[in-house]
Amino acid sequence: MKRPNLLPEDEIQKYLSDLPYWRQEGNSIVREIVAEDFVSAIGIVNSIAIIAESLDHHPDILIYGWNKIRITSSTHDRGGLTELDFQLAKKIENLKIIQKGDL
């Protein structure tokens, strides 16, 4: 499968405007999630793993504390952000994650 090209900064900002929970950090996009509890956090990670596998595009996922998740996406073999990162982010948003602060 042909890998997509890097996105110019204006396209990155356009994509980010539709993803309010995501922010750009260097050559990556990042989202923090505070789950209701540890089991919920693991469930979210497992759901993200299934999505990532279906796209063949795998983010870095950090679980810290007992209920916090940090998702970092970048197209490593391109050295920055491509459409794959934003496809992944949109699919993660479609999970309708309820954060602890939203309860």
Backbone bond lengths (Angstrom), bond angles and torsions (degrees), N, CA, C in turn:
res aa  C-N    CA-C-N  psi(-1)  N-CA   C-N-CA  omega(-1)  CA-C   N-CA-C  phi
1 M - - - 1.445 - - 1.526 108.73 -
2 K 1.334 115.75 131.62 1.458 120.90 178.58 1.528 109.62 -71.90
3 R 1.309 115.85 131.81 1.460 121.57 179.77 1.531 109.08 -82.92
4 P 1.340 117.52 142.32 1.467 120.27 -178.95 1.524 111.99 -71.34
5 N 1.324 114.78 160.38 1.462 122.02 179.34 1.531 110.36 -79.09
6 L 1.322 115.30 160.70 1.461 121.09 174.38 1.531 109.73 -61.91
7 L 1.320 115.04 145.73 1.458 120.75 178.71 1.527 110.74 -90.06
8 P 1.338 116.95 143.12 1.472 118.76 172.94 1.532 109.55 -71.83
9 E 1.317 116.14 159.89 1.467 121.52 -174.57 1.526 112.93 -57.88
10 D 1.327 118.58 -37.82 1.466 119.59 -179.09 1.524 111.72 -65.55
11 E 1.326 118.06 -35.68 1.465 120.50 176.66 1.530 111.21 -70.90
12 I 1.324 116.88 -37.53 1.467 120.89 176.21 1.523 109.48 -58.56
13 Q 1.320 117.00 -46.98 1.465 120.74 -179.26 1.527 111.60 -64.71
14 K 1.324 116.81 -35.61 1.473 120.74 177.43 1.525 109.85 -63.80
15 Y 1.322 117.35 -47.67 1.465 120.92 177.70 1.529 110.68 -59.85
16 L 1.323 116.92 -44.90 1.466 121.05 -178.23 1.524 112.39 -63.54
17 S 1.323 117.44 -29.30 1.461 119.85 179.58 1.527 111.76 -64.65
18 D 1.327 117.12 -21.39 1.472 122.13 177.35 1.529 112.46 -94.87
19 L 1.330 116.66 0.20 1.466 121.88 -176.96 1.532 109.48 -128.89
20 P 1.325 117.92 77.09 1.469 120.41 -171.89 1.523 115.64 -63.80
21 Y 1.321 119.03 -21.90 1.467 120.94 179.68 1.533 112.76 -85.86
22 W 1.313 116.77 -6.59 1.459 121.91 -176.91 1.521 109.96 -104.51
23 R 1.351 114.91 148.89 1.460 120.24 175.82 1.534 108.10 -139.13
24 Q 1.301 114.54 156.16 1.456 120.13 177.64 1.513 109.29 -88.67
25 E 1.313 115.75 134.69 1.466 123.11 172.03 1.519 107.16 -131.28
26 G 1.302 116.86 99.82 1.460 120.51 -177.38 1.508 110.97 63.34
27 N 1.326 115.94 -124.12 1.465 122.01 -178.72 1.522 112.72 -94.19
28 S 1.327 117.01 22.29 1.463 122.01 -177.18 1.519 110.70 -134.52
29 I 1.339 115.17 163.97 1.456 120.85 166.36 1.518 107.36 -115.45
30 V 1.336 115.11 147.23 1.459 120.98 -170.92 1.523 109.39 -134.28
31 R 1.338 114.83 143.33 1.462 121.25 172.50 1.513 108.72 -137.42
32 E 1.315 115.83 135.66 1.466 122.21 176.22 1.526 108.04 -106.74
33 I 1.306 116.15 139.00 1.463 121.97 178.37 1.522 108.27 -130.41
34 V 1.313 116.09 134.25 1.460 121.62 172.31 1.529 106.09 -110.62
35 A 1.323 115.86 108.04 1.466 121.30 -177.77 1.527 110.25 -81.75
36 E 1.302 115.37 165.49 1.465 121.25 -179.61 1.526 111.88 -64.96
37 D 1.338 116.03 -36.31 1.458 120.63 -179.41 1.534 108.75 -160.49
38 F 1.311 117.05 179.32 1.467 122.00 -177.33 1.522 112.04 -61.49
39 V 1.317 116.71 -45.18 1.475 120.31 -178.61 1.531 110.36 -62.24
40 S 1.323 117.16 -40.71 1.465 120.65 177.26 1.527 111.14 -63.46
41 A 1.325 116.31 -40.38 1.464 120.25 178.15 1.525 110.86 -60.32
42 I 1.305 117.05 -44.91 1.468 120.95 179.04 1.526 110.51 -64.97
43 G 1.321 117.29 -38.77 1.466 121.22 176.93 1.520 111.65 -61.61
44 I 1.326 116.65 -41.65 1.465 120.73 177.64 1.523 110.23 -62.83
45 V 1.325 116.54 -45.23 1.467 120.73 179.03 1.530 110.26 -60.59
46 N 1.319 117.61 -43.37 1.466 120.34 178.83 1.527 111.40 -62.60
47 S 1.318 117.61 -39.59 1.461 121.09 177.64 1.526 110.89 -64.44
48 I 1.324 116.33 -42.32 1.467 120.44 177.89 1.530 110.17 -63.50
49 A 1.318 117.30 -38.47 1.469 121.27 179.54 1.529 111.06 -60.40
50 I 1.310 117.21 -40.92 1.465 120.86 179.40 1.523 110.67 -65.38
51 I 1.329 116.49 -43.81 1.466 120.80 177.77 1.527 110.16 -61.85
52 A 1.324 116.36 -48.09 1.467 121.12 -178.10 1.524 111.16 -59.62
53 E 1.309 115.83 -42.34 1.462 119.83 -179.89 1.529 110.76 -64.30
54 S 1.327 117.19 -39.35 1.470 120.33 -179.78 1.527 111.50 -65.79
55 L 1.328 117.23 -30.15 1.466 121.76 178.12 1.526 112.83 -90.16
56 D 1.328 117.27 -9.73 1.465 122.93 -171.54 1.533 109.67 53.11
57 H 1.340 113.49 44.93 1.473 120.85 -179.55 1.521 107.17 -146.07
58 H 1.317 116.58 109.95 1.458 122.00 -166.59 1.523 111.81 -112.28
59 P 1.334 116.80 119.54 1.466 119.83 178.45 1.526 111.12 -80.70
60 D 1.311 115.20 165.94 1.458 120.34 167.77 1.524 106.25 -82.42
61 I 1.314 117.10 132.58 1.457 121.98 -179.92 1.516 108.38 -126.06
62 L 1.319 115.25 126.27 1.456 121.82 178.57 1.529 108.44 -118.67
63 I 1.317 116.29 126.02 1.460 121.37 172.06 1.524 105.81 -104.04
64 Y 1.330 116.36 125.50 1.459 119.44 -179.86 1.520 109.04 -138.76
65 G 1.327 114.57 163.21 1.456 117.01 -170.01 1.525 106.16 62.05
66 W 1.266 117.16 -147.49 1.463 119.22 177.22 1.519 112.27 -113.36
67 N 1.357 116.88 -5.26 1.455 117.99 -176.52 1.533 113.47 -150.04
68 K 1.314 117.28 16.35 1.461 120.03 -176.80 1.523 110.88 -109.67
69 I 1.341 114.41 141.72 1.462 121.65 -178.56 1.517 108.36 -130.27
70 R 1.314 115.96 136.15 1.467 121.83 173.32 1.525 106.87 -121.04
71 I 1.336 115.43 122.48 1.466 121.80 179.63 1.521 106.92 -109.04
72 T 1.323 116.75 127.46 1.458 122.56 178.37 1.516 108.12 -125.29
73 S 1.334 115.76 123.39 1.465 120.07 -178.55 1.515 110.67 -122.31
74 S 1.314 114.29 134.31 1.456 123.35 175.24 1.520 106.67 -156.14
75 T 1.308 117.03 150.79 1.463 120.08 175.97 1.526 106.51 -89.82
76 H 1.321 115.24 92.01 1.466 121.83 -170.88 1.526 112.59 -57.31
77 D 1.328 117.38 -40.75 1.463 118.92 -176.92 1.527 112.75 -73.76
78 R 1.335 117.32 -8.11 1.470 122.09 174.82 1.524 111.46 -108.13
79 G 1.327 116.89 -13.58 1.457 120.68 177.53 1.515 114.83 77.41
80 G 1.340 116.43 28.14 1.457 119.10 179.42 1.517 111.66 173.86
81 L 1.314 115.32 -152.70 1.462 121.23 -174.16 1.528 111.82 -98.73
82 T 1.333 114.26 134.50 1.460 121.88 176.04 1.525 108.36 -129.61
83 E 1.304 116.12 178.41 1.461 120.87 178.17 1.531 111.48 -58.23
84 L 1.321 117.72 -29.77 1.466 120.60 179.15 1.528 111.90 -58.42
85 D 1.308 117.06 -39.15 1.465 120.36 -179.37 1.520 110.88 -63.63
86 F 1.307 116.37 -39.33 1.457 120.04 -178.35 1.534 111.92 -79.32
87 Q 1.318 117.37 -30.85 1.465 119.79 172.30 1.523 109.60 -62.04
88 L 1.320 115.95 -45.03 1.461 120.75 178.62 1.528 110.70 -61.71
89 A 1.328 116.88 -46.97 1.467 120.65 -179.14 1.530 110.76 -59.83
90 K 1.327 117.90 -43.27 1.467 120.88 179.92 1.522 111.13 -63.72
91 K 1.315 117.06 -40.93 1.466 120.18 178.62 1.538 110.93 -66.16
92 I 1.309 116.92 -37.19 1.468 120.00 176.08 1.524 109.59 -64.33
93 E 1.327 117.61 -42.09 1.463 120.38 177.86 1.524 111.62 -62.82
94 N 1.307 117.32 -31.98 1.466 121.01 179.09 1.519 112.64 -68.39
95 L 1.340 117.36 -11.13 1.467 120.20 175.73 1.526 111.12 -68.04
96 K 1.324 117.42 -15.45 1.475 122.38 -178.78 1.522 110.00 56.87
97 I 1.303 115.63 54.29 1.455 122.46 179.92 1.517 110.06 -68.10
98 I 1.308 116.59 128.74 1.457 120.98 173.89 1.518 106.99 -96.99
99 Q 1.328 115.18 115.19 1.459 119.34 177.80 1.505 110.39 -83.39
100 K 1.300 115.41 154.05 1.466 120.32 -178.91 1.522 111.16 -54.41
101 G 1.325 117.77 -39.68 1.456 120.91 179.43 1.523 113.43 -67.95
102 D 1.348 117.15 -19.11 1.458 121.58 -179.61 1.526 112.18 -85.01
103 L 1.338 117.67 -11.90 1.458 120.45 -174.02 1.515 112.00 -74.22
